[in-house]
Amino acid sequence: MLGGLEQMKCPYCDYKDSKVIDSRYTEEYTCIRRRRECLNCKERFTTYERLEDLPLMVVKRNGQRELFDRNKIKTGLLKACEKRPISQEQLDQLIDNVEKNLRNEMKQEVQSTEIGEMVMNYLKELDEVAYVRFASVYRQFTDLNIFIQELEHLLKERSKD
């Protein structure tokens, strides 16, 4: 609604009406960025409109359910990628890909193990060291032999390529 009047509270004076000056999609076409002008104080501000997603529930290993939280994935990835040549943008893109895949399945519930496997598949392509770090925590390696088996599996896959 370019140039139209809309109800949007001004962050400067709390006036309830503003007009849209400019609207454009973000690069990923996931939301609309709108520049607005308050009809009272004439200050300009930006809003972002995003399609409301259906809630996605994660079923944890112990059977508990909780809302999907991108930040939980990011926390685990940041630990695994510490001191690795991986940018914040690459991590955000990985998380976006995981979330997009989960939402495209149109399920209301997803197992946490499915999320973990998906993250590991993307991470393996991005950085093998970060992948092994993430896998060691995610798969809860209990002894060195299991860890070595995972490394050997990774080396076999690499030699196939």
JOHUMO-V210906 format. One record per residue. SS is DSSP state (H for helix, E for strand, - for the rest). Layout:
BEGIN
ss=SS
ss=SS
END
This chain:
BEGIN
ss=-
ss=-
ss=-
ss=-
ss=E
ss=E
ss=E
ss=-
ss=-
ss=-
ss=-
ss=-
ss=-
ss=-
ss=-
ss=-
ss=E
ss=E
ss=E
ss=E
ss=E
ss=E
ss=E
ss=E
ss=E
ss=-
ss=-
ss=-
ss=-
ss=-
ss=E
ss=E
ss=E
ss=E
ss=E
ss=E
ss=E
ss=E
ss=-
ss=-
ss=-
ss=-
ss=-
ss=E
ss=E
ss=E
ss=E
ss=E
ss=E
ss=E
ss=-
ss=-
ss=-
ss=-
ss=-
ss=-
ss=E
ss=E
ss=E
ss=-
ss=-
ss=-
ss=-
ss=-
ss=E
ss=E
ss=E
ss=-
ss=-
ss=H
ss=H
ss=H
ss=H
ss=H
ss=H
ss=H
ss=H
ss=H
ss=H
ss=H
ss=-
ss=-
ss=-
ss=-
ss=-
ss=-
ss=-
ss=H
ss=H
ss=H
ss=H
ss=H
ss=H
ss=H
ss=H
ss=H
ss=H
ss=H
ss=H
ss=H
ss=H
ss=H
ss=H
ss=H
ss=-
ss=-
ss=-
ss=-
ss=E
ss=E
ss=E
ss=H
ss=H
ss=H
ss=H
ss=H
ss=H
ss=H
ss=H
ss=H
ss=H
ss=H
ss=H
ss=H
ss=H
ss=H
ss=-
ss=H
ss=H
ss=H
ss=H
ss=H
ss=H
ss=H
ss=H
ss=H
ss=H
ss=H
ss=-
ss=-
ss=-
ss=-
ss=-
ss=H
ss=H
ss=H
ss=H
ss=H
ss=H
ss=H
ss=H
ss=H
ss=H
ss=H
ss=H
ss=H
ss=H
ss=H
ss=H
ss=H
ss=-
END
